[in-house]
Amino acid sequence: MAPRKRPEAQKTPEVVVRPKSKRNRSPRELEPEAKKLCVKGPGSSRRFDSGCLWAGLASLRVPPLCSSIVRALHQHKLGTAAWPSLQQGLQQSFLNSLASYRIFQKAAPFDRRATSLAWHPTHPSTLAVGSKGGDILLWNFGIKDKPTFIKGIGAGGSITGLKFNPLNTNQFFTSSMEGTTRLQDFKGNTLRVFASSDTCNVWFCSLDVSVKSRVVVTGDNVGHVILLNMDGRELWNLRMHKKKVTHVALNPCCDWLLATASVDQTVKIWDLRQVRGKSSFLHSLPHRHPVNAAHFSPDGAQLLTTDQKSEIRVYSACQWDCPPSLIPHPHRHFQHLTPIKASWHPRYNLIVVGRYPDPNFKSCSPHELRTIDVFDGSSGKIMYQLYDPESSGIMSLQVLRGCPEDAGTQK
């Protein structure tokens, strides 16, 4: 069901989430009409039900594990405890801390919705945000200076991909509906055009960069994927999908391994060293609906996919042919909404995704909130739901930082 008011007409601020030392408010104080529901455990088919819960699912949380973490670390040093037990304790401690998270800052710089996000790799408080109008905001929320604003072309200039240059962090790559994938500086100057369609009927929808291999990969709306080196030289340009390539991702540990997602309802895995044509993929992973995103986990061992309906999948990189873990979750596609994409937490085996309540979803209930849902990447169980009544919109994108950075999200 489409919302009554088109999100396109609303200003949608980017929200940076930080733990705040305020007294924890109960769910009933924050949202009186919210109702608690139970969580269903995993079934024999490895299919899990996300449920519709609120404010951290107190029934699932256990008391803080600080003493357990210290004990696990001591036992690990003595050689009597495995590293996974310590990691699990740290993850549970992080989940417990989410109860104190509130909106830290927010901004509304655009006249159109935000479409992409990227944290600066060396400045923890700097965030880059792209909009549907092609505007780009470089926001250092740690200082009071006015953010850097790069004006776009307006209609038809949507920023579809945004990555900082790992070789020079004062530059960033963008892909856009303007029909280019390019390298820009903080003043908005175009330093190099890596790919250009030269026609309004073809535009670029996705982008990724590898510092180790020094390559740039980008996909367009007719199924082509282009691989280039950092000097802008095209290595190959092949039609790898029948329809739009919504996402490209290089494996962080094996950067010769590429995942491409498409609205043709497939995700394909490629070895960049052996690409010869559209049939040279290593694996093709069919889905029931078009796919918005395919993200490798930080250790490169898993692949997370988000479709355009109500399903999140987790594949094991060593067993592509095995059935994936399926997580039912409402995030249906809507024309005037930035596509919802689930992402990995950079430290823990956790999945973060925005919820778009769907009355046709099996476990939907009246007054269901537009939360940010946190799932366990191993079990598929929902572990927490973040929500603040000061920002009740649909959270389409999330980008999270590892140490020493925290988490950010966009709506």
C-alpha positions in Angstrom: 0.0 0.0 0.0 1.4 3.4 -1.0 1.7 6.0 1.7 -0.9 8.8 1.6 1.7 11.5 1.2 4.5 11.0 -1.4 7.8 10.9 0.3 9.2 12.9 -2.6 7.4 16.0 -1.4 8.8 15.6 2.1 12.2 16.7 3.3 14.0 13.7 4.7 16.9 14.6 7.0 19.9 12.4 7.5 20.1 11.1 11.0 23.3 10.3 12.9 22.7 8.0 15.9 24.8 8.2 19.0 24.3 6.8 22.5 23.1 9.6 24.7 23.3 9.8 28.5 19.6 10.5 29.1 17.3 8.6 31.3 16.0 5.6 29.3 12.4 6.1 28.3 10.1 3.1 28.2 8.3 2.1 25.0 5.0 3.2 26.5 6.3 6.7 27.2 7.7 7.1 23.7 4.8 5.5 21.7 1.7 4.7 23.7 -0.1 3.0 20.8 2.8 0.6 20.2 2.0 -3.0 21.0 4.5 -5.7 22.0 4.6 -8.9 20.0 6.4 -12.1 20.5 9.3 -13.4 18.4 9.1 -16.7 16.7 12.2 -18.9 16.7 13.8 -20.4 13.7 12.0 -23.3 12.0 13.5 -26.4 10.5 13.6 -24.7 7.1 16.1 -22.1 8.3 13.4 -19.5 7.7 13.0 -16.9 10.5 10.2 -14.5 11.4 11.2 -11.0 12.3 8.0 -10.2 14.2 7.1 -6.7 15.1 8.7 -5.7 18.4 9.6 -2.5 20.1 12.4 -0.8 22.0 15.0 -3.6 22.2 12.8 -6.5 22.9 13.4 -6.6 26.6 12.3 -10.2 26.8 15.2 -11.2 24.6 17.8 -9.2 26.4 19.9 -10.6 29.2 21.6 -8.6 31.9 24.7 -6.7 31.0 27.7 -9.0 30.4 30.6 -6.8 31.6 31.8 -9.4 34.1 31.4 -12.2 31.6 33.4 -10.3 29.1 36.3 -9.8 31.6 36.1 -13.4 32.6 36.0 -14.5 28.9 39.0 -12.4 28.1 40.9 -13.8 31.1 40.1 -17.3 30.1 41.0 -16.6 26.5 44.5 -15.4 27.6 44.8 -18.6 29.6 43.9 -20.6 26.6 40.8 -22.1 28.2 38.2 -20.1 26.2 37.8 -19.7 22.4 37.7 -16.3 20.7 34.0 -16.8 19.6 32.8 -16.8 23.2 34.5 -13.5 23.8 33.2 -12.0 20.6 29.7 -13.1 21.5 30.0 -11.4 24.9 31.1 -8.2 23.2 28.2 -8.4 20.8 25.7 -8.9 23.5 27.1 -5.9 25.4 26.7 -3.8 22.3 23.1 -4.9 22.0 22.4 -4.0 25.6 23.9 -0.5 24.9 21.3 0.2 22.2 18.7 1.0 24.8 20.5 4.4 25.4 20.7 5.3 21.7 18.8 8.5 20.7 19.1 10.9 17.8 22.2 13.0 18.2 21.9 15.4 15.3 19.9 15.7 12.1 19.9 18.0 9.1 17.6 18.7 6.1 19.8 20.3 3.4 18.1 18.9 0.4 14.9 19.7 -1.5 14.7 16.0 -2.6 15.3 12.7 -0.7 18.7 11.4 0.2 19.9 8.5 -2.0 23.4 7.5 -0.8 25.7 7.7 2.3 29.4 7.3 3.0 31.5 7.8 6.1 34.9 9.5 5.6 37.5 6.8 6.1 39.8 8.8 8.4 37.5 11.5 10.0 35.0 9.7 12.2 32.6 12.7 12.4 32.4 13.4 8.7 29.6 12.0 6.5 29.0 12.4 2.8 25.4 12.4 1.6 24.0 12.4 -1.9 20.5 13.4 -3.0 18.1 12.6 -5.8 18.8 16.1 -7.2 22.5 15.4 -7.5 23.4 17.5 -4.4 26.2 16.3 -2.2 26.6 17.3 1.5 29.9 16.9 3.3 28.9 17.1 6.9 31.3 17.2 9.8 28.8 17.2 12.7 31.6 17.4 15.2 32.2 21.1 14.5 29.8 24.1 14.2 31.1 25.2 10.8 28.7 25.3 7.9 28.8 21.9 6.0 30.2 21.8 2.5 27.4 21.7 0.0 27.9 20.8 -3.7 25.0 21.8 -5.8 23.7 19.2 -8.3 21.8 19.5 -11.6 18.4 18.9 -10.0 16.0 16.5 -11.7 17.8 13.6 -13.4 21.0 14.0 -11.3 20.3 11.4 -8.6 23.5 10.2 -6.8 23.2 6.4 -6.9 26.6 5.5 -5.5 29.1 7.3 -3.3 32.6 6.2 -2.2 35.6 8.1 -0.8 38.8 7.6 -2.8 41.0 5.3 -0.6 44.1 6.7 -2.2 43.2 10.3 -1.5 40.5 10.9 1.1 39.9 14.5 -0.1 38.3 13.0 -3.1 35.2 10.8 -3.7 33.7 8.7 -6.5 30.1 9.1 -7.6 27.8 7.3 -9.9 24.6 9.1 -11.0 21.5 9.2 -13.2 23.3 12.1 -15.0 25.0 9.3 -16.9 28.5 9.4 -15.4 30.7 7.7 -12.9 33.4 10.2 -11.9 36.0 11.3 -9.3 35.4 14.7 -7.6 37.0 16.8 -5.0 35.4 18.6 -2.0 35.0 21.8 -4.1 32.8 19.9 -6.6 35.4 19.9 -9.4 35.3 16.8 -11.6 38.9 15.3 -11.6 38.2 12.4 -13.9 35.2 10.9 -15.7 35.6 7.1 -15.5 32.4 6.2 -17.4 29.9 8.2 -19.4 26.8 7.0 -21.3 26.5 10.1 -23.6 22.7 9.4 -23.7 19.8 10.2 -21.4 18.5 6.6 -21.7 21.5 5.0 -19.9 22.7 5.9 -16.5 24.8 4.4 -13.7 23.2 2.8 -10.7 26.0 1.4 -8.6 29.7 1.8 -7.7 32.5 0.1 -5.7 36.3 0.7 -5.4 39.2 -1.6 -4.4 42.3 0.0 -3.0 44.3 -3.3 -3.2 43.6 -4.0 -6.8 43.2 -0.3 -7.6 40.1 -0.8 -9.7 36.7 0.9 -10.0 33.6 -1.1 -10.9 30.3 0.4 -11.9 26.9 -0.9 -13.2 24.2 0.7 -15.4 20.5 0.5 -15.9 20.6 -1.8 -18.9 22.7 -4.6 -17.3 26.2 -3.6 -18.2 29.1 -3.7 -15.7 32.3 -1.8 -16.4 35.7 -2.5 -14.7 38.3 0.3 -14.8 41.7 0.9 -13.2 42.4 4.0 -11.1 43.8 5.8 -14.1 40.4 5.6 -15.8 41.4 2.9 -18.4 38.6 0.5 -19.2 39.5 -3.1 -18.6 36.2 -4.5 -19.8 32.6 -3.6 -20.4 30.1 -6.5 -20.5 26.4 -7.0 -20.2 26.2 -9.2 -17.1 22.5 -8.9 -16.4 19.3 -8.7 -18.5 18.1 -5.6 -16.6 19.4 -2.8 -14.3 22.4 -3.5 -12.1 21.2 -2.2 -8.7 24.4 -3.0 -6.7 28.0 -4.0 -7.2 30.3 -5.1 -4.3 33.9 -6.3 -4.2 34.8 -8.8 -1.5 36.8 -7.0 1.2 39.2 -9.9 1.7 39.3 -11.4 -1.8 38.9 -8.3 -4.0 38.9 -10.3 -7.2 35.5 -11.6 -6.1 32.6 -9.5 -7.3 28.9 -9.7 -6.5 26.3 -8.0 -8.8 22.6 -7.6 -8.0 19.9 -6.8 -10.5 16.2 -6.3 -10.9 16.3 -9.4 -13.2 15.9 -11.3 -9.8 19.4 -12.6 -9.7 22.7 -12.0 -7.8 25.8 -13.2 -9.6 29.2 -14.0 -8.3 32.2 -13.3 -10.5 36.0 -13.9 -10.5 37.5 -10.7 -12.0 40.5 -12.7 -13.1 38.3 -15.0 -15.3 35.6 -12.8 -16.7 35.2 -13.6 -20.4 31.5 -12.9 -21.0 28.0 -12.8 -19.5 28.1 -16.6 -18.9 31.5 -16.7 -17.1 30.0 -16.1 -13.6 31.0 -18.5 -10.8 27.5 -18.7 -9.3 24.0 -17.3 -10.1 21.7 -16.9 -7.0 18.1 -16.6 -8.1 15.6 -14.6 -6.1 11.8 -14.4 -6.1 11.8 -10.6 -6.6 14.1 -7.9 -7.9 17.2 -7.4 -5.7 18.2 -4.0 -4.2 21.6 -4.9 -2.8 24.3 -7.6 -2.2 26.8 -6.8 0.6 29.7 -9.0 1.6 30.3 -9.3 5.3 33.4 -7.5 6.8 35.3 -10.8 6.9 34.2 -11.7 3.3 32.7 -15.0 4.5 29.0 -14.2 3.9 26.8 -12.4 1.4 23.7 -10.4 2.5 21.0 -9.7 -0.1 17.9 -7.5 0.1 15.1 -7.9 -2.3 12.3 -5.4 -3.2 9.6 -7.2 -1.3 10.0 -8.8 2.1 13.0 -11.1 2.2 16.6 -10.8 3.4 19.0 -13.6 2.6 22.4 -14.6 4.0 24.6 -16.8 1.9 27.8 -18.6 2.9 30.7 -17.8 0.6 32.1 -21.3 0.9 28.7 -22.9 0.1 27.0 -20.9 -2.6 24.9 -23.8 -3.7 23.5 -24.4 -0.2 20.1 -22.9 0.7 20.6 -19.5 2.3 19.2 -18.3 5.6 16.0 -16.5 4.9 14.8 -13.6 7.1 11.2 -12.4 6.3 11.2 -8.6 6.7 8.8 -5.8 5.4 10.7 -3.4 3.1 8.7 -3.3 -0.1 9.7 -1.2 -3.1 8.0 2.1 -3.7 8.8 4.4 -6.6 9.2 7.6 -4.5 11.2 5.9 -1.7 15.0 5.3 -1.7 15.4 1.5 -2.0 15.8 -0.1 1.3 19.2 -2.0 1.7 20.2 -4.1 4.6 23.8 -3.8 5.7 26.3 -5.5 8.0 27.6 -4.2 11.3 31.4 -3.6 10.9 32.4 -5.4 14.1 29.7 -8.0 14.9 27.7 -10.6 13.0 24.7 -8.3 13.0 22.4 -7.1 10.2 20.8 -3.7 10.2 17.8 -2.7 8.0 15.0 -0.2 8.0 11.4 -1.4 8.3 8.6 -0.3 6.0 5.4 -1.7 7.6 3.3 -3.7 5.2 -0.3 -4.6 6.0 0.0 -7.7 3.8 3.1 -8.9 5.7 2.4 -12.0 7.8 3.3 -10.6 11.2 2.2 -7.0 10.7 0.1 -5.4 13.4 -1.8 -2.1 13.8 0.3 0.9 14.6 3.5 -0.9 13.6 6.5 1.5 13.9 9.1 2.4 11.2 12.0 1.0 13.2 15.6 0.2 12.4 15.8 -3.5 12.9 18.9 -5.4 14.1 19.1 -9.1 13.4 21.6 -11.8 14.4 23.5 -12.8 11.2 23.8 -16.4 12.4 20.4 -17.2 13.7 18.3 -14.7 11.8 16.6 -13.7 15.1 15.6 -10.1 15.6 17.7 -8.7 18.5 16.7 -5.1 18.8 14.5 -2.3 17.2 15.7 1.3 17.3 13.1 4.0 17.2 12.9 7.6 18.2 9.5 9.5 17.8 11.5 12.6 16.8 12.2 10.9 13.5 9.4 8.5 12.5 10.1 8.3 8.8 11.2 5.2 6.8 15.0 4.5 7.2 16.1 3.4 3.8 19.8 3.3 4.2 22.3 2.7 7.0 26.0 3.0 7.2 27.8 1.9 10.3 31.4 2.5 11.4 33.8 0.3 13.3 36.3 1.5 15.9 36.8 4.3 16.7 33.6 5.3 14.9 30.0 4.7 15.8 26.8 4.3 13.8 24.9 6.5 11.4 21.7 6.1 9.5 19.7 8.0 6.9 16.0 8.2 6.1 
